[in-house]
Amino acid sequence: MRYFIGAIVATMLAIGTYLLLNNDGDDTVPTSSATLAKGYASLLGEPLILEDTAPLDMAELGALLPEAVALSYDELTFDDDTGATRMTDVTIAYAPTPEAGLKIGELFIWGADLPAIAARMDGSDLASERPIFRRVEARNLEVVGLAALYEPMLESMNAMMEEAAAADGANLDMSMVFDSYELKAGRMIIDDARFHPWEISGAAPDAMDAENAEIFRYFQIGAAYIRGFSIEAIAIEDMTGGLSMTQMGATTDINFTTAFTGYQGMSRGDLKSSLVEGMTYQGVSPWPDVSIADTDDPDASYPAFIDIPVDGEIAFYTLDDLRMDKALSYLAQGVIPPTTETDLLSLGVWVNGPMRYSMNGEPLYDLAGATLDLSGFRWLVPTQLSLEVDDLTYHLGAFAGMFDEIIAQENPEMAGTAEEVMAVLETHGLVSPVLDMTGNWTWNADEGPATWALSYSVDGFGQAEMGADGVIPPFAAWSGLIDTENEDVDEAAIEQVFQEGAAFERAFMRLTDDGGIDKIFALAVEIAAVIPSDDPQLQAFAAYDPATVRNLAVAGIQMAGSGARAEFPPAKAWADAYADYINEGGVFEARLDPPEPLTFARIEAFDDETPNPDPDTIVEFLGIAVEHTTP
């Protein structure tokens, strides 16, 4: 069980380094409406009172720690009113690298069940559900010495990179160095942690080779470990951190703060909900100076780098209804879940609130909000997936200066071109395009109907929509043909089910113009005019007016339709409809809407009955319709 002991310690350190929070001793309840709505107010604002408890036995606790972990503290007291054991100036250190560890100003522990922890760690009780502790609260935390802890790993990586560079004949020092690492906070609350049965069995599938089987075993152990505990809630405030790393003479810096982080219902791989609020980050990202860098030359010195400052913020993001317990249970057993396990998993509903990202002091993009729903599954088959992106704005001007500098390094005559292109885009309201997107997949696993749809639009430009409807055989019609226990799939029978039960009903593609067509032809001419070139064709194109270019495009589409008419006469009308859309705007739509759903049997019957169908018969059979609607 030594590995399990190590895993326990690693997890507690991970919780201490990742799930950190700080209120600098102030017990004020956060006023954020999102935080309060998620139900963290009582956890943060009400002190726990646990009656009939005794002080924590520190000698017993110390005996449970692995040899690689050292625990020290300054003062130890017990609060009779709350039932909490209190320690001050706590250090949890990694003995082989004593400068690495976790420092805690104040640590409060309620209701730690040391016998339960001992029984789990020595393997004498792996089957019971038992408490670990009722609550742990820590204040003024700081992770220290991680650069020293990672040094052996970096030395190994640097040695491999040095060998690779030497093999390529490159005179480049690719080694990485951690300059600094910081992670601090003021308070962390972990509520009601419990052990659950440790369940792992079986082995890797017989078809796996030895290397993959070993990797699979690590996944099994990880799944069993995740399912071996639960935590009712975690609350975090004001986490701060930073990292500085140097490679090839270039330094990457990143610093971040998070106002609040919370988790509820963490149980055996399930997560009821999580919330992160008030995240900000800033740093420096090095970009190679392409005018100096020449790594193809074995005698080349270090490439030069341009330091690009970056920063951003995220108002909040949430994750709800993540359910992985059952799937991890089968992974721990080394088996594929049976198809009778219909309510197997949910990958959660992810919501991203307002966010922004800036580069070189200029806004690069911002987002009003986005939602990704991955919660609908029948067994391992998705039944309901959706995506919604609201007001994603790209600020293209942020790229102009950087692109100008990079382009001019290799093509001096192009200096200033990117700035001129941005000026053209700004004239037409496209220097900061605003994108909206929705996507959806739905399958009724009980009855079979399925729908797919995608829509995206750019404000002041236009919208594109597409989708399809059909039938996928109900889950019950084919799931019994998959024997996961014996890893046997009756492929022929499943193919027969789909041939008999699958059907295509309709599909469409729709383009709606909102001024975008006018802008495309104006941009084509105006951008060509600002690009330095000796090409006579480009110079002639730049001399056209947008209306002329538009007329040429319309004529080209009409000519293509006329050329196709000899082989497939309906294509002429379709091309004319698209040409009218390009010429006039409005709405262009193409549809496949057959009079009857297209099944495999109906397609075969059509082939048998009409071995050489004429174009009109094909159009009628498929229900093809192409039309243009004027604005």
C-alpha positions in Angstrom: 0.0 0.0 0.0 3.0 2.3 -0.1 1.9 3.6 -3.5 -1.5 4.3 -2.1 0.0 6.2 0.8 1.9 8.3 -1.7 -1.3 8.9 -3.6 -3.0 10.2 -0.5 -0.2 12.6 0.2 0.0 13.7 -3.4 -3.7 14.4 -3.4 -3.7 16.5 -0.2 -0.7 18.5 -1.6 -2.5 18.9 -4.9 -5.6 20.2 -3.0 -3.3 22.5 -1.1 -1.6 23.9 -4.2 -4.6 24.1 -6.6 -7.6 24.7 -4.4 -6.2 27.7 -2.5 -8.2 30.7 -1.3 -7.5 33.8 0.7 -9.5 36.4 2.6 -6.5 37.6 4.7 -8.4 36.7 7.9 -11.6 38.5 7.0 -14.6 36.3 7.3 -16.9 38.6 5.3 -19.2 36.6 3.0 -18.6 37.4 -0.7 -21.2 39.6 -2.2 -21.0 38.2 -5.7 -24.5 37.2 -6.8 -23.1 34.2 -8.8 -21.3 33.0 -5.7 -24.3 33.3 -3.4 -26.5 31.7 -6.0 -24.3 28.6 -6.1 -24.8 28.1 -2.3 -21.3 28.8 -0.9 -22.5 31.6 1.4 -23.1 29.3 4.4 -19.8 27.5 3.9 -17.8 30.7 3.8 -19.8 32.7 6.4 -20.9 30.3 9.2 -18.2 28.7 11.5 -18.6 25.0 12.0 -19.4 23.9 15.5 -18.8 20.2 16.1 -19.7 18.9 19.5 -18.3 16.0 21.5 -14.9 16.0 19.8 -11.4 15.6 21.2 -8.2 17.3 20.2 -6.3 15.7 17.2 -3.7 13.2 18.3 -0.6 14.6 16.7 1.5 11.6 17.5 -1.0 9.4 15.8 -1.2 11.8 12.8 2.6 11.9 12.5 2.7 8.1 12.4 0.5 8.1 9.4 2.7 10.3 7.3 5.0 8.6 4.7 8.7 9.0 5.3 8.9 11.4 2.4 6.6 13.9 4.1 7.6 16.1 7.1 5.1 18.0 9.2 6.0 20.8 11.5 4.1 23.6 13.3 4.6 26.3 15.9 1.6 26.2 18.2 -1.1 23.6 18.8 -4.4 24.4 20.5 -7.9 23.1 20.7 -11.1 25.2 20.6 -13.7 23.7 22.9 -16.5 25.9 21.5 -16.1 24.8 17.9 -14.4 21.4 18.3 -11.5 22.4 16.0 -7.8 21.6 16.4 -5.7 24.7 15.5 -2.1 24.8 14.4 0.0 27.8 13.4 2.9 28.2 11.1 2.5 24.8 9.6 4.9 23.4 7.1 4.3 20.3 5.0 7.6 19.5 3.3 8.8 16.9 0.8 11.7 15.3 2.7 14.0 14.5 -0.3 13.7 18.2 -1.3 13.0 20.0 2.0 12.7 23.4 0.4 9.6 22.2 -1.5 6.3 22.0 0.3 3.3 23.9 1.6 3.3 26.6 4.2 0.1 27.4 6.1 -0.3 30.3 8.6 -3.3 28.7 10.4 -4.7 25.3 10.0 -8.1 24.2 11.6 -9.2 20.5 11.5 -12.6 19.2 12.6 -13.4 15.6 13.1 -10.5 13.9 11.5 -11.0 10.1 11.7 -7.3 8.9 12.1 -8.2 5.2 12.5 -10.2 5.3 9.2 -7.2 6.9 7.5 -4.8 4.4 9.0 -7.1 1.5 8.0 -7.2 2.7 4.4 -3.5 3.4 4.2 -2.4 0.1 5.5 -5.0 -1.8 3.5 -6.9 -3.3 6.4 -10.2 -1.6 5.4 -10.6 -0.9 1.7 -14.3 -1.8 1.4 -16.0 0.6 3.8 -17.3 4.1 3.4 -15.8 6.1 6.3 -15.1 9.7 7.1 -11.7 11.3 6.5 -12.5 14.6 8.2 -15.5 16.8 8.8 -13.8 20.0 7.7 -10.4 21.5 7.1 -9.8 25.2 6.9 -6.4 26.7 6.1 -5.4 30.4 6.0 -2.4 32.2 4.5 -1.1 29.4 2.3 2.0 29.4 0.1 3.5 26.7 -2.1 7.3 26.9 -2.0 10.2 25.3 -3.7 8.5 23.8 -6.7 11.3 24.9 -9.0 13.7 22.7 -6.9 11.2 19.9 -6.9 11.0 19.9 -10.7 14.7 20.3 -11.2 15.5 16.5 -11.7 12.7 16.3 -14.3 14.0 19.4 -16.1 17.5 18.0 -16.1 16.3 14.8 -17.8 14.3 16.8 -20.3 17.2 19.1 -21.1 19.5 16.2 -21.6 17.2 14.6 -24.1 16.8 18.0 -26.0 20.6 18.4 -26.0 21.0 14.9 -27.6 18.3 15.7 -30.2 19.9 19.0 -31.1 23.4 17.4 -31.4 21.9 14.6 -33.6 20.5 17.3 -35.9 23.9 19.2 -36.0 22.3 22.3 -34.5 24.4 24.5 -32.2 21.5 25.5 -30.0 21.0 25.2 -26.3 17.4 24.2 -25.9 17.5 23.7 -22.1 14.7 25.1 -20.0 15.1 26.8 -16.6 12.4 27.5 -14.0 13.3 31.1 -12.8 10.5 31.3 -10.3 7.2 29.7 -9.3 4.6 31.2 -6.9 1.2 30.1 -5.6 -0.3 31.8 -2.7 -3.6 32.2 -0.9 -5.2 33.1 2.4 -7.9 30.5 3.1 -9.1 27.1 2.0 -12.2 25.2 3.2 -12.7 21.5 2.4 -15.9 20.2 3.8 -16.9 16.6 4.6 -14.3 14.4 3.0 -15.0 10.6 3.0 -13.4 7.4 1.9 -15.4 5.1 -0.4 -14.7 1.5 -1.3 -11.4 0.9 -3.1 -12.5 -1.1 -6.1 -10.1 -2.3 -8.8 -10.0 -5.7 -10.6 -9.3 -7.3 -13.9 -6.5 -6.6 -16.3 -5.9 -4.9 -19.6 -7.7 -6.4 -22.6 -5.9 -9.4 -24.1 -5.4 -7.6 -27.4 -3.2 -5.0 -25.8 0.6 -5.2 -26.1 2.7 -5.0 -23.0 3.5 -1.3 -23.2 -0.1 -0.3 -23.7 -1.2 -2.7 -21.0 1.1 -1.0 -18.5 -0.3 2.4 -19.5 -3.9 1.0 -19.2 -3.1 -0.2 -15.7 -2.2 3.4 -14.6 -5.5 4.5 -15.9 -7.2 1.7 -13.9 -5.4 2.8 -10.7 -6.3 6.4 -11.3 -10.0 5.5 -11.8 -10.1 3.5 -8.6 -8.4 6.3 -6.7 -10.8 8.9 -8.0 -13.7 6.7 -7.0 -12.2 6.1 -3.6 -13.2 9.4 -2.0 -15.7 12.2 -2.0 -15.8 15.8 -0.8 -19.0 17.7 -0.2 -17.7 21.2 -0.9 -14.6 23.2 -1.5 -14.5 27.0 -1.3 -11.6 29.2 -2.5 -11.0 33.0 -2.5 -8.4 35.2 -4.0 -5.9 32.7 -5.3 -2.7 34.2 -6.8 0.1 32.6 -8.7 3.0 33.2 -11.1 5.5 31.3 -13.2 8.7 32.5 -15.0 10.6 30.1 -17.3 13.5 30.7 -19.7 14.4 28.8 -22.8 16.9 29.7 -25.6 17.3 33.1 -23.9 13.6 33.9 -24.0 11.7 34.3 -20.8 8.0 33.5 -20.5 6.2 35.1 -17.5 2.6 34.5 -16.5 0.8 35.7 -13.3 -2.9 35.2 -12.4 -5.4 35.9 -9.7 -8.8 34.2 -9.1 -11.3 35.9 -6.8 -13.3 32.8 -6.0 -13.3 29.1 -6.8 -15.9 26.6 -5.5 -16.8 22.9 -6.0 -19.9 21.1 -4.8 -20.7 17.4 -4.8 -17.3 15.9 -5.7 -18.1 12.2 -5.4 -16.3 9.3 -6.9 -15.8 11.1 -10.3 -19.0 13.0 -10.2 -19.2 16.8 -9.8 -22.5 18.5 -9.0 -21.2 22.0 -9.8 -18.2 24.2 -9.9 -17.6 27.9 -10.2 -14.7 30.2 -10.9 -15.1 33.9 -10.6 -12.9 36.9 -11.2 -9.9 35.4 -13.0 -7.3 37.8 -14.3 -3.9 37.0 -15.9 -1.0 38.9 -17.4 2.5 38.1 -18.6 5.0 38.2 -21.4 5.1 35.8 -24.3 8.3 35.7 -26.5 7.9 35.6 -30.3 10.9 34.7 -32.5 12.4 37.5 -34.5 12.3 35.9 -37.9 14.9 38.4 -39.3 17.6 36.9 -37.1 16.5 33.4 -36.3 18.0 30.8 -38.6 17.9 27.4 -36.9 18.8 25.6 -40.2 22.3 27.0 -39.9 24.2 24.6 -37.5 26.5 27.5 -36.6 23.6 29.9 -35.8 23.5 31.6 -32.5 20.4 32.0 -30.4 17.4 33.4 -32.3 16.4 36.8 -31.0 12.9 37.2 -29.5 10.4 39.9 -29.4 8.6 40.2 -26.0 4.9 40.5 -26.4 2.9 41.4 -23.3 -0.4 39.6 -22.9 -3.3 40.0 -20.4 -6.9 39.0 -20.0 -9.8 38.3 -17.6 -12.7 35.9 -17.2 -15.7 37.1 -15.3 -16.8 33.6 -14.4 -17.1 30.0 -15.7 -19.1 27.1 -14.4 -19.3 23.4 -14.8 -22.4 21.5 -13.7 -23.6 17.9 -13.9 -20.3 16.1 -14.6 -21.1 12.4 -14.0 -18.2 10.0 -14.5 -18.6 7.6 -11.5 -20.1 4.7 -13.5 -17.7 5.0 -16.4 -14.7 5.1 -14.0 -16.1 2.1 -12.2 -15.9 0.0 -15.4 -12.5 1.4 -16.2 -11.2 0.3 -12.8 -12.6 -3.2 -13.5 -10.8 -3.2 -16.9 -14.0 -3.8 -18.8 -16.1 -1.9 -21.4 -19.5 -0.8 -19.9 -22.3 -3.1 -21.0 -24.9 -1.5 -23.2 -27.5 -2.1 -20.5 -25.8 0.7 -18.6 -27.8 3.4 -20.5 -27.4 6.3 -18.0 -23.6 5.9 -18.0 -22.1 9.4 -18.0 -22.4 13.1 -18.6 -19.5 15.4 -19.6 -21.3 18.3 -18.0 -22.6 21.7 -19.0 -19.9 24.3 -19.3 -20.8 28.0 -19.1 -18.2 30.8 -19.8 -19.1 34.3 -18.8 -17.7 37.5 -20.2 -14.0 37.4 -21.0 -11.3 39.3 -22.8 -7.7 38.8 -24.1 -5.2 41.5 -25.0 -1.8 41.3 -26.7 0.8 44.0 -26.9 -1.6 46.4 -25.1 -4.3 46.0 -27.7 -7.5 44.0 -27.3 -7.3 40.8 -29.3 -10.7 39.2 -28.6 -13.6 39.4 -26.1 -16.6 37.2 -25.5 -20.0 38.0 -24.0 -20.6 34.4 -23.1 -20.6 30.8 -24.3 -22.4 27.5 -23.3 -21.3 24.0 -24.2 -23.7 21.2 -23.2 -22.1 17.7 -23.2 -24.6 16.1 -20.8 -26.7 13.9 -23.0 -25.5 10.3 -23.6 -27.2 6.9 -24.0 -24.4 4.4 -23.0 -21.4 5.9 -24.9 -23.4 7.5 -27.7 -24.2 11.2 -27.5 -27.9 12.1 -27.6 -27.8 15.8 -26.8 -24.9 18.1 -27.5 -25.1 21.8 -28.0 -22.9 24.9 -28.3 -23.8 28.6 -28.1 -21.4 31.4 -28.5 -22.6 35.0 -27.9 -20.8 38.1 -29.3 -17.3 36.7 -29.9 -15.4 39.8 -31.1 -12.1 39.7 -32.8 -10.1 42.9 -32.8 -8.0 42.5 -35.9 -6.2 45.7 -35.4 -4.2 44.1 -32.6 -2.4 42.0 -35.2 -1.5 44.9 -37.5 1.6 46.2 -35.9 3.0 42.8 -35.1 2.3 41.5 -38.6 3.8 44.6 -40.2 7.0 44.1 -38.2 7.3 40.4 -39.1 6.4 40.9 -42.8 8.7 43.8 -43.2 11.7 41.8 -41.9 11.6 39.6 -44.9 9.9 42.0 -47.4 10.8 45.6 -46.6 8.7 46.8 -49.4 5.6 45.5 -47.5 6.2 47.8 -44.5 3.0 49.4 -43.4 0.8 47.1 -45.5 -0.9 45.5 -42.5 -1.8 48.9 -41.1 -3.3 49.9 -44.4 -5.3 46.7 -44.6 -6.7 47.4 -41.2 -7.7 50.9 -42.3 -9.6 49.3 -45.2 -11.4 46.8 -42.8 -12.3 49.7 -40.5 -13.9 51.6 -43.3 -16.3 48.7 -43.8 -16.9 48.0 -40.1 -14.9 44.8 -40.1 -11.8 45.6 -38.0 -13.7 44.1 -35.0 -16.2 41.5 -36.4 -18.7 40.2 -33.9 -19.5 36.4 -34.3 -22.5 34.5 -32.9 -22.7 30.7 -33.2 -25.1 27.9 -32.3 -24.8 24.2 -32.8 -27.0 21.3 -31.8 -27.1 17.5 -32.1 -30.1 15.6 -30.9 -30.9 11.9 -31.1 -34.1 10.4 -29.6 -32.5 7.1 -28.6 -35.9 5.5 -27.8 -37.6 6.2 -31.1 -34.8 7.2 -33.5 -35.3 10.7 -34.9 -32.0 12.7 -35.1 -31.3 16.4 -35.9 -28.1 18.3 -36.5 -28.0 22.0 -37.0 -25.3 24.7 -37.1 -25.6 28.5 -37.5 -23.1 31.3 -37.4 -23.4 35.0 -38.2 -21.2 38.1 -38.3 -22.9 41.4 -37.4 -23.3 43.6 -40.4 -22.1 40.9 -42.7 -24.4 37.9 -42.9 -25.5 34.5 -41.6 -24.9 30.9 -42.6 -27.2 28.1 -41.5 -27.2 24.4 -42.2 -28.8 21.3 -40.8 -30.1 17.8 -41.4 -32.9 15.5 -40.1 -33.0 11.8 -40.2 -33.5 8.5 -38.3 -31.0 6.4 -36.5 -32.3 3.1 -35.4 -33.4 3.2 -31.7 -30.7 2.2 -29.2 -32.6 -1.0 -28.2 -32.7 -2.2 -31.8 -28.9 -2.7 -32.0 -27.4 -2.4 -28.5 -28.1 -6.0 -27.7 -25.8 -7.0 -30.6 -22.8 -5.6 -28.7 -21.4 -8.1 -26.1 -19.0 -6.0 -24.1 -18.3 -8.8 -21.6 -16.8 -11.0 -24.3 -15.7 -8.1 -26.5 -17.9 -9.5 -29.3 -19.7 -7.2 -31.8 -22.1 -8.8 -34.4 -21.2 -6.3 -37.1 -23.3 -8.0 -39.8 -26.4 -7.9 -37.6 -25.8 -4.2 -36.7 -25.3 -3.4 -40.4 -28.6 -5.1 -41.1 -30.4 -3.1 -38.4 -29.1 0.2 -39.9 -29.9 -0.8 -43.4 -33.5 -1.5 -42.4 -34.0 1.3 -39.8 -31.8 4.3 -40.8 -33.2 7.0 -43.0 -32.4 10.4 -44.4 -35.2 12.9 -44.2 -34.0 16.4 -45.2 -31.0 18.7 -45.2 -30.6 22.4 -46.0 -28.0 25.2 -46.4 -29.0 28.8 -46.2 -27.0 32.0 -46.7 -28.5 35.4 -45.6 -26.8 38.5 -46.7 -26.6 41.5 -44.3 -24.3 43.7 -46.3 -21.4 41.2 -46.5 -21.5 40.7 -50.3 -21.1 44.5 -50.9 -18.2 44.5 -48.5 -16.4 41.5 -50.0 -16.1 43.1 -53.4 -15.1 46.4 -52.0 -12.5 44.8 -49.8 -11.1 42.8 -52.7 -10.4 45.9 -54.7 -9.3 48.2 -51.9 -6.9 45.6 -50.3 -5.4 44.8 -53.7 -4.7 48.6 -54.1 -2.6 48.8 -50.9 -0.5 45.7 -51.5 2.8 46.6 -53.2 3.2 44.5 -56.3 4.7 44.6 -59.8 2.2 42.0 -61.0 0.3 43.6 -63.9 -2.8 41.5 -63.2 -3.0 42.6 -59.6 -2.4 46.2 -60.6 -5.3 45.9 -63.2 -7.5 44.3 -60.6 -6.9 47.1 -58.1 -8.0 49.6 -60.8 -11.5 48.1 -61.1 -14.4 49.4 -59.1 -16.3 46.9 -56.8 -19.3 46.8 -59.1 -17.1 45.6 -62.0 -15.6 42.8 -60.0 -19.0 41.8 -58.8 -20.3 41.6 -62.3 -17.4 39.5 -63.3 -18.1 37.1 -60.5 -21.8 36.8 -61.4 -20.9 36.2 -65.1 -18.4 33.5 -64.0 -21.1 31.7 -62.0 -23.6 32.0 -64.8 -21.0 30.6 -67.3 -20.3 27.6 -65.1 -24.0 26.9 -64.9 -24.3 27.1 -68.7 -21.4 24.7 -69.1 -23.0 22.2 -66.7 -26.4 22.4 -68.4 -25.4 20.0 -71.2 -24.7 17.2 -68.6 -27.3 18.2 -66.0 -29.8 20.8 -67.2 -31.2 21.7 -63.7 -27.8 22.9 -62.7 -28.3 26.0 -64.9 -31.2 27.3 -62.8 -29.3 26.5 -59.5 -26.2 28.5 -60.7 -28.5 31.4 -61.8 -30.1 31.5 -58.3 -26.6 31.7 -56.7 -25.5 34.3 -59.2 -28.7 36.4 -58.3 -27.8 36.1 -54.7 -24.2 37.4 -55.3 -25.7 40.2 -57.5 -28.6 41.3 -55.3 -28.1 39.9 -51.8 -31.1 38.5 -50.0 -31.3 34.8 -49.1 -29.9 31.8 -51.0 -31.1 28.3 -49.9 -30.4 24.8 -51.2 -32.5 21.9 -49.9 -32.7 18.1 -50.1 -36.2 17.2 -49.1 -37.3 14.0 -50.7 -41.0 13.1 -50.9 -40.3 10.1 -48.8 -37.4 9.4 -46.4 -34.4 7.9 -48.1 -33.8 4.4 -46.7 -31.3 1.9 -48.0 -34.2 -0.1 -49.4 -35.7 2.8 -51.2 -32.4 3.8 -52.7 -31.8 0.2 -53.9 -35.3 0.1 -55.3 -34.8 3.3 -57.2 -31.5 2.0 -58.7 -33.3 -1.2 -59.8 -36.4 0.6 -61.2 -34.5 3.4 -62.9 -31.0 2.2 -63.9 -30.4 5.3 -66.0 -32.5 8.1 -64.5 -32.7 11.4 -66.3 -31.8 14.6 -64.3 -35.4 15.6 -63.6 -36.1 12.1 -62.1 -33.0 12.4 -59.9 -34.1 15.9 -58.7 -37.6 14.7 -57.9 -36.3 11.6 -56.1 -33.9 13.6 -53.9 -36.2 16.6 -53.5 -33.6 19.1 -54.6 -34.6 22.7 -54.5 -32.4 25.7 -54.9 -33.8 29.2 -54.7 -33.0 32.9 -54.2 -35.2 35.3 -52.4 -34.6 39.0 -53.0 -34.1 41.3 -50.1 
